[in-house]
Amino acid sequence: MLATFADGAYITHGMFVLLVVPSTILALVGFYRSTPSLWHLHNISILIMAVGRVLTGRCPLVELEETLRTSAGDPMPYTGSYVNHLVSTLSGISLPGGTMLFVSSAIGVLSLAAILIHRPYPRVMNPVAIQPAVG
């Protein structure tokens, strides 16, 4: 059962990796202003990634998958970075050390920039004209 959840974490990680760059680009161009639920989903996902990297030095999905696989008695299908494993498996290229830290930091900074650029502006209330007292 835990191995199935670990496989789910592996697949979820793959989907996150495939979607995070396009999602960050959409955030930067302001696409999410019209879809606030996706805007919140993007920002929460990036926040979880950033906090996990700061606290553990690794992606929280790698931590989750490793914990589930260890509890199930299964070995991890890769060591180190999930993205490095994915790139290496698909292309045979091994990414240099520190690449994922740089990429995840860049995604975090660009997402923060999108928040600052496209933050909702406070509504301007129409001031009520004060009528001069007659009399």
C-alpha positions as CSV (number, residue, x, y, z in Angstrom):
1,M,0.0,0.0,0.0
2,L,2.8,2.5,0.9
3,A,4.6,1.5,-2.3
4,T,1.5,2.6,-4.2
5,F,1.5,6.0,-2.4
6,A,5.2,6.3,-3.2
7,D,4.5,5.7,-6.9
8,G,1.8,8.3,-6.7
9,A,4.4,10.8,-5.2
10,Y,6.7,9.9,-8.1
11,I,4.0,10.6,-10.7
12,T,2.9,13.8,-8.9
13,H,6.5,14.9,-8.9
14,G,6.8,14.3,-12.6
15,M,3.6,16.3,-13.3
16,F,4.9,19.2,-11.1
17,V,8.2,19.2,-13.0
18,L,6.4,19.4,-16.3
19,L,4.0,22.1,-15.3
20,V,6.1,24.4,-13.0
21,V,7.9,26.3,-15.8
22,P,4.9,26.9,-18.0
23,S,2.9,27.9,-14.9
24,T,5.6,30.4,-13.9
25,I,5.5,31.9,-17.3
26,L,1.7,32.2,-17.2
27,A,2.0,33.9,-13.8
28,L,4.6,36.4,-15.2
29,V,2.4,37.4,-18.1
30,G,-0.7,37.8,-15.9
31,F,-2.8,34.9,-17.1
32,Y,-3.8,34.0,-13.6
33,R,-5.5,37.3,-12.9
34,S,-8.6,35.8,-14.6
35,T,-8.3,32.4,-12.8
36,P,-7.6,33.1,-9.1
37,S,-7.9,29.4,-8.1
38,L,-5.0,28.5,-10.4
39,W,-3.1,31.5,-9.2
40,H,-3.5,30.3,-5.6
41,L,-2.6,26.7,-6.6
42,H,0.6,27.9,-8.3
43,N,1.7,30.1,-5.4
44,I,1.0,27.4,-2.8
45,S,2.9,24.8,-4.8
46,I,5.9,27.1,-5.2
47,L,5.8,28.0,-1.5
48,I,5.8,24.4,-0.5
49,M,8.7,23.7,-2.8
50,A,10.7,26.7,-1.5
51,V,10.0,26.0,2.2
52,G,10.9,22.3,1.7
53,R,14.2,23.2,0.0
54,V,15.1,25.6,2.7
55,L,14.3,23.2,5.5
56,T,15.6,19.9,4.1
57,G,17.8,21.0,1.1
58,R,15.7,18.8,-1.1
59,C,12.3,18.9,-2.8
60,P,9.6,17.9,-0.4
61,L,8.2,15.4,-2.9
62,V,11.5,13.5,-2.9
63,E,11.4,13.5,0.9
64,L,7.8,12.2,0.8
65,E,8.6,9.5,-1.7
66,E,11.7,8.4,0.1
67,T,9.8,8.1,3.4
68,L,7.0,6.1,1.8
69,R,9.4,3.8,0.0
70,T,11.5,3.2,3.1
71,S,8.4,2.4,5.1
72,A,7.3,0.0,2.4
73,G,10.7,-1.6,2.3
74,D,11.3,-0.6,-1.3
75,P,14.4,1.0,-2.6
76,M,14.3,4.4,-4.3
77,P,14.5,4.2,-8.1
78,Y,17.0,7.0,-8.1
79,T,19.5,8.8,-5.9
80,G,19.7,12.6,-5.5
81,S,17.6,14.9,-7.6
82,Y,14.4,13.6,-9.2
83,V,14.9,16.0,-12.2
84,N,18.5,14.9,-12.7
85,H,17.2,11.3,-12.7
86,L,14.5,12.3,-15.2
87,V,16.8,14.2,-17.5
88,S,19.5,11.4,-17.3
89,T,16.9,8.7,-18.1
90,L,15.4,10.5,-21.0
91,S,18.5,12.0,-22.6
92,G,21.6,10.4,-21.0
93,I,22.8,13.8,-19.9
94,S,23.7,14.3,-16.2
95,L,23.1,17.8,-14.9
96,P,25.9,19.6,-13.1
97,G,25.7,19.8,-9.3
98,G,23.7,22.8,-8.1
99,T,21.5,23.0,-11.2
100,M,18.3,22.2,-9.4
101,L,19.0,24.6,-6.6
102,F,19.5,27.3,-9.2
103,V,16.4,26.4,-11.2
104,S,14.1,26.1,-8.1
105,S,15.5,29.4,-6.8
106,A,14.9,31.1,-10.2
107,I,11.3,29.7,-10.2
108,G,10.7,31.0,-6.7
109,V,12.1,34.5,-7.6
110,L,10.1,34.7,-10.8
111,S,6.9,33.6,-9.0
112,L,7.5,36.3,-6.4
113,A,8.1,38.8,-9.2
114,A,4.7,37.7,-10.7
115,I,3.0,38.3,-7.4
116,L,4.5,41.8,-7.1
117,I,3.7,42.7,-10.7
118,H,0.2,41.3,-10.8
119,R,-1.0,41.8,-7.2
120,P,-4.5,43.0,-6.9
121,Y,-4.7,46.7,-6.5
122,P,-6.8,48.1,-3.7
123,R,-10.2,49.3,-4.8
124,V,-10.5,53.1,-4.9
125,M,-13.6,54.2,-3.2
126,N,-15.3,57.1,-4.8
127,P,-15.1,59.9,-2.3
128,V,-18.4,61.3,-1.2
129,A,-18.6,65.0,-2.0
130,I,-19.3,66.9,1.2
131,Q,-22.1,69.2,0.6
132,P,-21.6,72.7,2.0
133,A,-24.0,73.6,4.7
134,V,-26.7,75.9,3.5
135,G,-28.0,78.5,5.8
